[in-house]
């Protein structure tokens, strides 16, 4: 492998600096030239064989394939044109992504149009980015063409099947006129109640963020990756780009392959003869799913001792899920330090903070009432007001995160909750085609810093900051995420974090499906007639919507409602005005798998959830 390390990209102040001429093209070319015969990407296809078929690309083969596709793109597009990737999970998808970059275009990683439930999102994104060309595969070409058949012929993008282009076409490829500040791709946000926005990710952004990940997780040249995450999602995308800078090859499988048999993921995490260290990334639900159903049949030979980092991100981290996973796989050598709760978002390319390589995930217990007031105060785990908080570790090198009063722009000291604002070279530069929203989100100025101990130290006084919309707090140097600003539930003038209410609800009754509960407040005047009664129409009321757990469909709902109401009243001092139980698949989720509380609230208020509404527009990540 090439001998570069993060240290090769540090400036005199110890900050990560990606040179002007170091684009993704240079990163890939270094591998292709220095390690041509070594494995770059492996895909396991489970569509025909339950044990899977292995499809592989060496670095040399990868370089040849992506140049061929890039050369074809250069024949039919102009520099800077958007190129949408509408293909199933697999090596052709990875080739297509890099080919768009090699052509000097702006890649737009999306998904196979044949995937159920994506239609609304897909049409919205395509209308937003207006691609000049689409990269797909032969088996999906008909579905792609159908997306554009209502457009006049002159307005349809050129559709190219990646697997139909011969390698020889690559001889005509010319290096595009791009640099480190050119846009490499658009990462569309999950979206739940609005049209998703395309974050503009430059070569500098992605290069910096990959180096931050390598530095924080401790990924060495002897580390290989495993992923089943959708390649259009920021966490899945960065995982497959990472080998271009550090580590060995990465093994890819489809999300559905994992969901059907989570043991496939676990088996690929296991140590093999090469002695490589192993890393992966997954949202919280995957750890719960794998703990229950993920132990392989040949578990006697399962060895997870080489797993150095399982990034747990994308959705709130559950203490119970981590414990279940550790208990299930500790007998097979999994270290307690393997699970790494992290914090990140598309606007930061992906990665913001992480638990250090040699640290266990840190869990503290804090006073619920003080937390709702904006203060982090530790209490005993068994205290009646205790609520668990999982640390997202330490902010990455060359990433700055400050806790700010969102109304005044003044930094708050450690221990006080506020909105998280971010600054660094890994940040996206704005939203595609949305100048005002870009300024409002990415162009904020910090009005005042904390004297003597500011987390903005090292940034210029006129630095611009990105508002994340997330509440967070520093405690003993580590970053804790407490919730979304817009999701905060305010009832009777008191703040409540929705995930705290949701956890209490699902703990109160096994009839509620864990992880599929949404809590929100609504004005009494908006509530359905059946629960409105004689309330003040302007008062805020607590509503909880939950999918029914497996086997709970025919249970009498009244005892379930009573148990949840009693638990919420006892722990939080608030009345649940309505608890709605709906079938599995009803609660809206974003494309990254998070509960879409605002979309759930809208569906509840318009009545489409009362009988159970099967979500279509923004599908559950389990089926993505």
C-alpha positions as CSV (number, residue, x, y, z in Angstrom):
1,X,0.0,0.0,0.0
2,X,1.1,3.6,-0.4
3,X,2.9,4.9,2.6
4,X,1.0,8.2,3.2
5,X,-0.5,9.1,6.6
6,X,-2.5,11.9,8.0
7,X,0.8,13.5,9.1
8,X,1.6,14.0,5.4
9,X,-1.3,16.5,5.2
10,X,-0.7,18.6,8.3
11,X,0.4,22.2,8.2
12,X,2.7,23.9,10.6
13,X,-0.2,24.4,13.1
14,X,-1.1,20.7,13.0
15,X,-4.2,21.3,11.0
16,X,-5.2,19.2,8.0
17,X,-4.4,20.9,4.7
18,X,-5.3,19.4,1.3
19,X,-3.0,20.9,-1.4
20,X,-4.7,22.7,-4.3
21,X,-3.8,20.1,-6.9
22,X,-4.9,17.1,-4.7
23,X,-8.4,16.2,-6.0
24,X,-10.1,12.8,-5.8
25,X,-8.5,12.1,-9.1
26,X,-5.0,12.3,-7.6
27,X,-5.9,10.2,-4.6
28,X,-7.3,7.4,-6.9
29,X,-4.4,7.6,-9.3
30,X,-1.9,7.2,-6.6
31,X,-3.5,3.9,-5.6
32,X,-3.8,2.7,-9.2
33,X,-0.2,3.4,-9.9
34,X,1.4,2.2,-6.6
35,X,-1.0,-0.7,-5.8
36,X,-2.4,-1.7,-9.1
37,X,-2.8,-5.4,-8.5
38,X,-4.2,-5.1,-5.0
39,X,-7.9,-5.4,-4.3
40,X,-9.8,-2.1,-4.3
41,X,-13.5,-3.0,-4.1
42,X,-15.4,-6.3,-3.5
43,X,-19.1,-6.7,-3.9
44,X,-21.0,-9.7,-2.5
45,X,-24.1,-10.4,-4.7
46,X,-26.7,-12.4,-2.8
47,X,-29.4,-12.1,-5.4
48,X,-28.8,-15.6,-6.9
49,X,-26.8,-17.5,-4.2
50,X,-27.7,-17.4,-0.5
51,X,-23.9,-17.6,0.3
52,X,-23.2,-14.8,-2.2
53,X,-21.1,-14.3,-5.3
54,X,-17.9,-12.3,-5.0
55,X,-17.2,-9.7,-7.6
56,X,-13.9,-7.8,-7.3
57,X,-11.9,-4.9,-8.8
58,X,-8.2,-4.3,-8.3
59,X,-7.0,-0.7,-8.3
60,X,-5.7,-1.1,-11.8
61,X,-9.0,-2.5,-13.1
62,X,-10.9,0.2,-11.2
63,X,-8.8,3.0,-12.8
64,X,-9.4,1.5,-16.3
65,X,-13.2,1.2,-15.8
66,X,-13.8,4.6,-14.4
67,X,-11.7,6.3,-17.2
68,X,-13.7,4.5,-19.8
69,X,-17.0,5.8,-18.4
70,X,-15.5,9.2,-17.8
71,X,-14.4,9.5,-21.4
72,X,-17.9,8.6,-22.6
73,X,-19.3,11.3,-20.3
74,X,-16.8,13.8,-21.7
75,X,-18.2,13.1,-25.2
76,X,-21.8,14.0,-24.2
77,X,-21.6,16.5,-21.3
78,X,-20.0,19.9,-20.6
79,X,-17.7,20.5,-17.6
80,X,-19.7,21.1,-14.4
81,X,-22.8,19.3,-15.7
82,X,-24.6,17.3,-13.1
83,X,-24.5,13.5,-13.6
84,X,-27.1,11.6,-11.7
85,X,-26.3,8.0,-10.6
86,X,-29.4,5.9,-10.8
87,X,-28.1,2.4,-10.3
88,X,-28.4,-0.5,-7.8
89,X,-25.9,-1.1,-5.1
90,X,-22.7,-2.6,-6.6
91,X,-19.3,-2.0,-8.2
92,X,-20.9,-0.3,-11.2
93,X,-22.3,2.3,-8.8
94,X,-18.8,3.0,-7.4
95,X,-17.3,3.2,-10.9
96,X,-20.1,5.6,-11.9
97,X,-19.5,7.9,-9.0
98,X,-15.8,8.3,-9.6
99,X,-16.3,8.5,-13.4
100,X,-18.5,11.6,-13.0
101,X,-15.7,13.2,-11.0
102,X,-13.0,12.1,-13.5
103,X,-15.1,13.6,-16.3
104,X,-15.1,17.0,-14.6
105,X,-18.8,16.8,-13.9
106,X,-20.7,17.1,-10.6
107,X,-21.8,13.6,-9.4
108,X,-25.3,13.3,-7.9
109,X,-25.4,9.9,-6.1
110,X,-29.0,8.6,-6.0
111,X,-30.5,5.2,-6.3
112,X,-32.1,2.6,-8.6
113,X,-35.4,3.9,-9.8
114,X,-36.8,0.3,-9.5
115,X,-36.5,0.6,-5.7
116,X,-40.0,0.8,-4.2
117,X,-41.0,3.9,-2.3
118,X,-38.5,6.4,-3.7
119,X,-40.6,8.0,-6.4
120,X,-41.5,11.4,-4.8
121,X,-38.0,12.0,-3.6
122,X,-36.3,11.0,-6.8
123,X,-38.5,13.3,-9.0
124,X,-37.9,16.2,-6.5
125,X,-34.1,15.7,-6.6
126,X,-33.9,15.3,-10.4
127,X,-35.9,18.5,-10.8
128,X,-33.6,20.3,-8.4
129,X,-30.2,19.3,-9.9
130,X,-31.3,19.1,-13.6
131,X,-28.7,16.4,-14.7
132,X,-27.3,16.5,-18.1
133,X,-26.6,12.8,-18.1
134,X,-27.6,9.8,-16.1
135,X,-25.3,6.8,-15.3
136,X,-27.1,3.5,-14.7
137,X,-26.7,-0.2,-15.6
138,X,-28.4,-2.1,-18.5
139,X,-30.9,-3.8,-16.2
140,X,-32.1,-0.5,-14.8
141,X,-32.1,1.5,-18.1
142,X,-35.8,1.0,-18.9
143,X,-36.8,2.3,-15.4
144,X,-34.5,5.3,-15.8
145,X,-36.0,6.1,-19.3
146,X,-39.5,6.0,-17.8
147,X,-38.6,8.7,-15.3
148,X,-38.1,11.2,-18.2
149,X,-40.6,10.1,-20.8
150,X,-43.0,13.0,-20.0
151,X,-40.3,15.5,-20.9
152,X,-39.7,16.8,-24.4
153,X,-36.9,14.9,-26.1
154,X,-34.6,17.9,-26.0
155,X,-34.9,18.1,-22.3
156,X,-34.1,14.5,-21.5
157,X,-30.7,13.8,-20.0
158,X,-28.4,11.4,-21.9
159,X,-28.7,7.9,-20.3
160,X,-25.6,5.8,-20.2
161,X,-25.3,2.2,-19.1
162,X,-22.0,1.9,-17.3
163,X,-21.7,-1.8,-17.9
164,X,-22.0,-1.4,-21.7
165,X,-18.9,0.8,-22.2
166,X,-15.8,-1.0,-23.4
167,X,-12.5,-0.3,-21.6
168,X,-11.0,0.9,-24.8
169,X,-13.1,4.1,-24.7
170,X,-10.8,5.3,-21.8
171,X,-8.0,6.0,-24.2
172,X,-9.7,9.3,-25.1
173,X,-10.1,10.5,-21.5
174,X,-8.6,13.9,-20.7
175,X,-7.9,15.2,-17.3
176,X,-10.5,17.9,-16.5
177,X,-9.7,21.4,-15.5
178,X,-10.6,21.1,-11.8
179,X,-8.9,21.8,-8.5
180,X,-9.5,21.1,-4.8
181,X,-12.2,23.7,-4.6
182,X,-14.3,22.4,-7.5
183,X,-17.6,20.7,-6.6
184,X,-17.1,16.9,-6.6
185,X,-20.7,15.9,-5.9
186,X,-24.0,16.9,-4.4
187,X,-25.1,15.1,-1.3
188,X,-28.8,15.4,-1.0
189,X,-30.1,15.7,2.6
190,X,-32.6,13.2,3.8
191,X,-35.6,15.5,3.8
192,X,-39.0,14.6,5.3
193,X,-41.3,17.7,4.9
194,X,-39.5,19.6,2.2
195,X,-37.7,19.0,-1.0
196,X,-34.3,17.6,-0.2
197,X,-31.4,20.1,-0.6
198,X,-28.2,19.2,-2.4
199,X,-25.1,20.0,-0.3
200,X,-22.2,21.1,-2.5
201,X,-19.2,19.0,-1.5
202,X,-15.9,20.1,-2.9
203,X,-12.8,17.9,-3.4
204,X,-11.3,19.8,-0.4
205,X,-14.4,19.0,1.7
206,X,-14.3,15.3,1.0
207,X,-10.5,15.0,1.2
208,X,-10.4,16.8,4.6
209,X,-13.2,14.8,6.0
210,X,-11.7,11.4,5.0
211,X,-8.4,12.4,6.7
212,X,-10.4,13.4,9.8
213,X,-12.1,10.0,9.9
214,X,-8.8,8.2,9.4
215,X,-7.2,10.3,12.2
216,X,-10.1,10.0,14.7
217,X,-10.9,6.3,14.2
218,X,-7.3,5.2,13.9
219,X,-7.6,3.6,10.5
220,X,-4.2,2.2,9.4
221,X,-2.9,1.0,6.0
222,X,-3.7,-2.5,7.3
223,X,-7.5,-1.8,7.9
224,X,-10.3,-2.9,5.6
225,X,-13.9,-1.8,5.5
226,X,-17.3,-3.5,5.3
227,X,-20.5,-1.7,4.4
228,X,-24.1,-2.5,3.5
229,X,-25.2,1.2,3.8
230,X,-27.0,2.7,0.7
231,X,-24.3,4.4,-1.4
232,X,-26.5,7.5,-1.9
233,X,-26.5,8.1,1.8
234,X,-23.6,10.3,3.2
235,X,-22.3,7.6,5.6
236,X,-22.4,4.9,2.9
237,X,-20.8,7.2,0.3
238,X,-17.9,8.3,2.5
239,X,-17.2,4.7,3.6
240,X,-16.7,3.6,-0.1
241,X,-14.6,6.7,-0.9
242,X,-12.3,6.2,2.2
243,X,-10.1,3.5,0.6
244,X,-8.9,6.1,-1.9
245,X,-6.9,7.7,0.9
246,X,-6.4,5.1,3.6
247,X,-6.6,1.5,4.5
248,X,-7.1,-1.6,2.3
249,X,-10.1,-2.7,0.2
250,X,-13.7,-2.4,1.2
251,X,-16.4,-5.1,1.0
252,X,-19.9,-4.0,-0.1
253,X,-23.3,-5.7,0.1
254,X,-26.8,-4.4,-0.4
255,X,-29.0,-3.0,2.5
256,X,-31.6,-5.7,1.8
257,X,-28.9,-8.4,2.1
258,X,-28.1,-7.2,5.6
259,X,-31.7,-6.7,6.7
260,X,-32.7,-10.3,5.6
261,X,-29.7,-11.9,7.2
262,X,-27.6,-9.6,9.5
263,X,-25.3,-12.5,10.0
264,X,-23.8,-11.7,6.6
265,X,-22.5,-8.4,7.9
266,X,-21.2,-10.0,11.1
267,X,-19.4,-12.8,9.0
268,X,-17.6,-10.2,6.9
269,X,-16.5,-8.3,10.0
270,X,-14.8,-11.4,11.2
271,X,-11.0,-11.8,11.0
272,X,-9.6,-13.7,8.0
273,X,-6.1,-14.9,7.1
274,X,-4.8,-11.4,6.1
275,X,-4.8,-10.2,9.7
276,X,-6.4,-6.9,8.7
277,X,-8.1,-4.6,11.2
278,X,-11.7,-4.1,10.3
279,X,-14.0,-1.0,10.4
280,X,-17.6,-0.4,9.4
281,X,-20.5,2.0,10.0
282,X,-24.2,1.6,10.6
283,X,-27.2,3.4,12.2
284,X,-28.3,2.4,15.6
285,X,-31.1,0.1,14.5
286,X,-28.6,-2.2,12.8
287,X,-26.9,-3.0,16.1
288,X,-30.2,-4.0,17.6
289,X,-31.1,-6.1,14.6
290,X,-27.8,-7.8,14.5
291,X,-27.8,-8.6,18.2
292,X,-31.1,-10.4,17.8
293,X,-30.6,-12.2,14.4
294,X,-26.9,-11.7,13.5
295,X,-25.0,-14.7,15.0
296,X,-23.9,-16.8,12.0
297,X,-24.5,-20.6,11.8
298,X,-20.8,-21.2,11.9
299,X,-20.3,-19.1,15.0
300,X,-17.8,-21.5,16.5
301,X,-15.2,-20.1,14.1
302,X,-16.3,-16.5,14.4
303,X,-13.5,-14.2,15.4
304,X,-14.3,-10.5,15.8
305,X,-11.1,-9.6,17.7
306,X,-9.8,-7.5,14.8
307,X,-12.8,-5.1,14.7
308,X,-11.4,-1.7,15.6
309,X,-14.3,0.6,14.9
310,X,-18.0,0.2,14.3
311,X,-19.2,3.8,13.7
312,X,-22.7,4.2,15.2
313,X,-24.3,7.3,13.7
314,X,-27.1,8.7,11.5
315,X,-29.7,8.4,14.3
316,X,-29.7,8.7,18.1
317,X,-27.5,6.1,19.8
318,X,-29.3,3.8,22.2
319,X,-27.6,2.5,25.3
320,X,-29.7,-0.6,25.2
321,X,-28.8,-1.4,21.6
322,X,-25.1,-1.0,22.3
323,X,-25.3,-3.3,25.3
324,X,-27.3,-5.9,23.4
325,X,-24.8,-5.9,20.6
326,X,-21.8,-6.1,23.0
327,X,-23.4,-8.9,25.0
328,X,-24.2,-10.9,21.8
329,X,-20.7,-10.7,20.3
330,X,-18.3,-10.4,23.2
331,X,-18.1,-14.3,23.3
332,X,-16.6,-14.1,19.8
333,X,-13.8,-11.6,20.6
334,X,-15.6,-8.3,20.0
335,X,-13.9,-5.6,22.1
336,X,-15.9,-3.3,24.3
337,X,-14.1,-0.4,22.5
338,X,-15.4,-1.5,19.1
339,X,-18.7,0.5,19.0
340,X,-17.9,4.2,18.2
341,X,-20.8,6.6,18.7
342,X,-20.3,9.5,16.3
343,X,-21.9,12.7,15.2
344,X,-22.1,14.0,11.7
345,X,-24.3,15.4,8.9
346,X,-24.3,15.8,5.2
347,X,-23.5,19.5,5.5
348,X,-20.2,18.5,7.1
349,X,-19.6,16.0,4.2
350,X,-20.3,13.5,7.0
351,X,-18.0,13.3,10.0
352,X,-17.8,15.7,12.9
353,X,-16.9,13.8,16.1
354,X,-16.1,10.3,17.3
355,X,-15.2,8.1,20.2
356,X,-11.4,7.6,20.2
357,X,-10.0,4.3,19.0
358,X,-9.0,2.9,22.4
359,X,-12.0,4.3,24.3
360,X,-15.3,2.6,25.2
361,X,-18.5,4.4,24.3
362,X,-19.2,6.7,27.2
363,X,-22.6,6.8,28.8
364,X,-23.5,9.3,31.6
365,X,-26.8,9.9,33.5
366,X,-28.1,13.4,33.9
367,X,-31.0,15.1,35.6
368,X,-33.9,15.2,33.1
369,X,-35.4,18.4,34.5
370,X,-32.1,20.3,34.4
371,X,-31.4,19.1,30.9
372,X,-34.8,20.4,29.8
373,X,-33.8,23.7,31.3
374,X,-30.5,23.7,29.3
375,X,-28.1,22.4,31.9
376,X,-26.1,19.1,31.9
377,X,-26.0,17.9,35.5
378,X,-24.8,14.3,36.2
379,X,-26.8,12.2,38.7
380,X,-26.7,8.6,39.8
381,X,-27.9,6.1,37.2
382,X,-30.7,5.0,39.5
383,X,-32.0,8.4,40.4
384,X,-35.7,8.9,39.6
385,X,-34.9,11.8,37.2
386,X,-31.9,10.1,35.5
387,X,-31.8,10.0,31.7
388,X,-29.0,8.4,29.8
389,X,-26.8,10.5,27.5
390,X,-24.3,8.9,25.1
391,X,-21.1,10.8,24.2
392,X,-20.3,11.3,20.6
393,X,-16.7,11.6,21.5
394,X,-14.2,14.3,20.6
395,X,-14.5,16.8,17.7
396,X,-12.2,15.9,14.8
397,X,-8.9,17.5,14.1
398,X,-9.4,20.7,12.1
399,X,-13.2,20.7,12.8
400,X,-14.6,23.4,15.1
401,X,-17.9,22.9,16.9
402,X,-19.2,25.6,19.2
403,X,-22.4,25.6,21.4
404,X,-24.3,28.7,20.7
405,X,-27.4,30.5,21.9
406,X,-29.4,30.3,18.7
407,X,-31.2,33.6,19.4
408,X,-28.1,35.7,20.2
409,X,-25.2,34.0,18.4
410,X,-23.3,34.0,21.7
411,X,-21.2,30.9,22.6
412,X,-22.3,29.1,25.7
413,X,-19.8,27.6,28.2
414,X,-19.3,23.8,28.8
415,X,-22.2,22.2,30.6
416,X,-24.8,24.5,28.9
417,X,-27.0,23.2,26.1
418,X,-27.2,25.2,22.9
419,X,-27.3,24.9,19.1
420,X,-24.2,23.3,17.5
421,X,-22.4,25.5,15.0
422,X,-19.6,24.1,12.8
423,X,-16.6,25.4,10.9
424,X,-13.8,23.7,9.0
425,X,-12.5,22.8,5.5
426,X,-14.7,19.6,5.6
427,X,-17.9,21.7,5.4
428,X,-20.0,21.9,2.3
429,X,-20.0,25.3,0.7
430,X,-23.8,25.7,0.3
431,X,-27.0,24.2,-1.1
432,X,-27.2,23.8,-4.9
433,X,-29.4,26.5,-6.4
434,X,-30.4,27.9,-3.0
435,X,-28.4,31.1,-2.4
436,X,-30.4,32.5,0.4
437,X,-30.8,29.2,2.3
438,X,-27.0,28.7,1.8
439,X,-26.3,32.1,3.5
440,X,-28.8,31.5,6.3
441,X,-27.3,28.0,7.0
442,X,-23.6,28.3,6.2
443,X,-22.9,32.1,6.6
444,X,-23.4,32.7,10.3
445,X,-21.1,34.9,12.5
446,X,-20.3,34.1,16.1
447,X,-21.3,37.2,18.0
448,X,-19.2,36.5,21.2
449,X,-16.9,33.7,22.3
450,X,-16.5,32.3,25.8
451,X,-13.5,34.1,27.4
452,X,-10.5,31.9,28.0
453,X,-12.0,28.6,26.9
454,X,-13.7,29.0,23.6
455,X,-14.2,26.0,21.3
456,X,-13.7,28.5,18.4
457,X,-10.1,29.0,19.3
458,X,-7.9,28.7,16.2
459,X,-10.5,30.2,13.8
460,X,-10.5,33.8,12.5
461,X,-12.8,36.3,14.3
462,X,-14.7,36.7,11.0
463,X,-15.1,32.9,10.4
464,X,-18.5,31.8,9.1
465,X,-20.3,29.0,10.8
466,X,-22.9,26.5,9.8
467,X,-26.0,26.2,11.9
468,X,-26.7,22.5,12.4
469,X,-30.2,22.7,13.9
470,X,-29.0,20.2,16.6
471,X,-28.9,20.9,20.3
472,X,-25.6,19.8,22.0
473,X,-23.4,20.3,25.0
474,X,-19.8,19.8,26.0
475,X,-19.0,17.8,29.1
476,X,-15.4,17.0,30.1
477,X,-14.2,17.7,26.6
478,X,-16.7,15.4,24.9
479,X,-19.7,16.4,22.7
480,X,-23.2,15.2,23.6
481,X,-26.1,15.6,21.3
482,X,-29.4,16.3,23.1
483,X,-31.8,16.7,20.2
484,X,-33.1,18.7,17.2
485,X,-33.9,22.3,17.7
486,X,-37.1,22.1,15.6
487,X,-38.2,18.8,17.3
488,X,-38.2,20.1,20.8
489,X,-41.6,19.4,22.5
490,X,-42.9,22.4,24.5
491,X,-45.9,21.6,26.7
492,X,-47.1,23.8,29.6
493,X,-44.2,26.1,29.0
494,X,-41.6,23.3,29.7
495,X,-39.1,21.8,27.2
496,X,-39.0,18.0,26.6
497,X,-36.7,16.2,24.2
498,X,-38.8,13.9,22.0
499,X,-36.4,11.0,22.0
500,X,-36.6,11.0,25.8
501,X,-40.4,10.8,25.7
502,X,-40.2,8.2,23.0
503,X,-37.9,6.0,25.1
504,X,-40.1,6.3,28.1
505,X,-43.1,5.3,26.0
506,X,-41.5,2.2,24.5
507,X,-40.1,1.1,27.9
508,X,-43.6,1.3,29.4
509,X,-45.1,-1.3,27.0
510,X,-43.7,-4.1,24.9
511,X,-46.6,-3.5,22.5
512,X,-44.7,-0.5,21.1
513,X,-42.1,-1.2,18.5
514,X,-38.7,0.0,19.7
515,X,-37.2,2.7,17.6
516,X,-40.5,3.3,15.8
517,X,-42.1,5.9,18.1
518,X,-42.6,9.6,17.4
519,X,-43.4,12.2,20.0
520,X,-44.5,15.8,19.2
521,X,-46.7,18.6,20.4
522,X,-49.6,20.1,18.6
523,X,-52.1,22.8,19.3
524,X,-55.4,21.5,20.8
525,X,-57.4,23.2,18.1
526,X,-55.6,21.1,15.5
527,X,-56.2,17.8,17.2
528,X,-58.8,15.3,15.8
529,X,-62.3,15.7,17.3
530,X,-62.1,12.4,19.1
531,X,-59.3,13.7,21.4
532,X,-59.9,17.5,21.4
533,X,-62.7,17.6,24.1
534,X,-62.9,21.0,25.9
535,X,-59.3,22.0,25.7
536,X,-58.1,25.5,25.2
537,X,-57.6,25.5,21.4
538,X,-54.3,27.4,21.7
539,X,-52.8,25.1,24.3
540,X,-49.9,22.7,23.3
541,X,-50.7,19.0,23.8
542,X,-48.4,16.0,23.7
543,X,-49.1,13.3,21.1
544,X,-47.3,10.0,20.7
545,X,-47.5,7.8,17.6
546,X,-46.1,4.3,17.7
547,X,-46.0,1.4,15.4
548,X,-47.2,-1.8,17.0
549,X,-44.6,-4.4,17.9
550,X,-44.6,-7.8,16.3
551,X,-47.6,-9.8,17.6
552,X,-49.3,-6.8,19.2
553,X,-51.8,-6.1,16.4
554,X,-54.8,-7.7,18.1
555,X,-54.0,-6.6,21.7
556,X,-56.6,-4.4,23.5
557,X,-55.2,-0.8,23.1
558,X,-56.6,0.5,26.4
559,X,-54.1,-1.1,28.8
560,X,-51.3,-0.1,26.5
561,X,-52.4,3.5,26.5
562,X,-52.9,3.5,30.2
563,X,-49.4,2.1,30.8
564,X,-47.7,4.7,28.5
565,X,-49.7,7.6,30.0
566,X,-48.8,6.6,33.5
567,X,-45.1,6.3,32.7
568,X,-44.9,9.6,30.9
569,X,-46.8,11.4,33.7
570,X,-44.5,9.8,36.3
571,X,-41.2,10.5,34.6
572,X,-41.9,13.7,32.7
573,X,-44.8,15.3,34.5
574,X,-46.9,15.7,31.3
575,X,-50.1,14.2,30.0
576,X,-50.2,12.2,26.8
577,X,-53.3,13.7,25.1
578,X,-53.3,11.0,22.4
579,X,-51.4,7.8,21.9
580,X,-52.0,6.4,18.4
581,X,-51.0,2.8,17.5
582,X,-50.4,2.2,13.8
583,X,-49.2,-0.7,11.7
584,X,-45.5,-1.4,11.0
585,X,-44.3,0.9,8.2
586,X,-46.7,3.7,9.0
587,X,-44.4,6.3,10.6
588,X,-42.5,8.4,8.1
589,X,-38.8,8.1,8.1
590,X,-36.1,10.0,6.2
591,X,-34.0,8.3,3.5
592,X,-31.3,7.9,6.2
593,X,-33.7,6.0,8.4
594,X,-34.4,8.7,11.1
595,X,-37.9,9.2,12.5
596,X,-39.4,12.1,10.5
597,X,-41.3,13.7,13.4
598,X,-42.6,16.7,11.5
599,X,-43.8,14.6,8.6
600,X,-45.5,12.3,11.2
601,X,-47.1,15.2,12.9
602,X,-48.5,16.5,9.5
603,X,-49.9,13.1,8.6
604,X,-51.4,12.7,12.1
605,X,-53.1,16.1,11.8
606,X,-54.5,15.5,8.4
607,X,-55.9,12.1,9.5
608,X,-53.9,9.9,7.2
609,X,-52.2,8.1,10.2
610,X,-55.3,7.3,12.2
611,X,-56.0,4.0,10.4
612,X,-52.3,3.4,9.7
613,X,-50.6,5.0,6.7
614,X,-48.1,3.1,4.7
615,X,-45.2,5.5,4.1
616,X,-44.0,5.8,0.5
617,X,-42.3,9.1,-0.2
618,X,-39.4,8.8,2.1
619,X,-38.8,5.1,2.8
620,X,-37.5,3.3,5.9
621,X,-33.8,2.7,5.6
622,X,-34.4,-1.0,6.1
623,X,-35.8,-1.2,2.6
624,X,-33.5,1.4,1.0
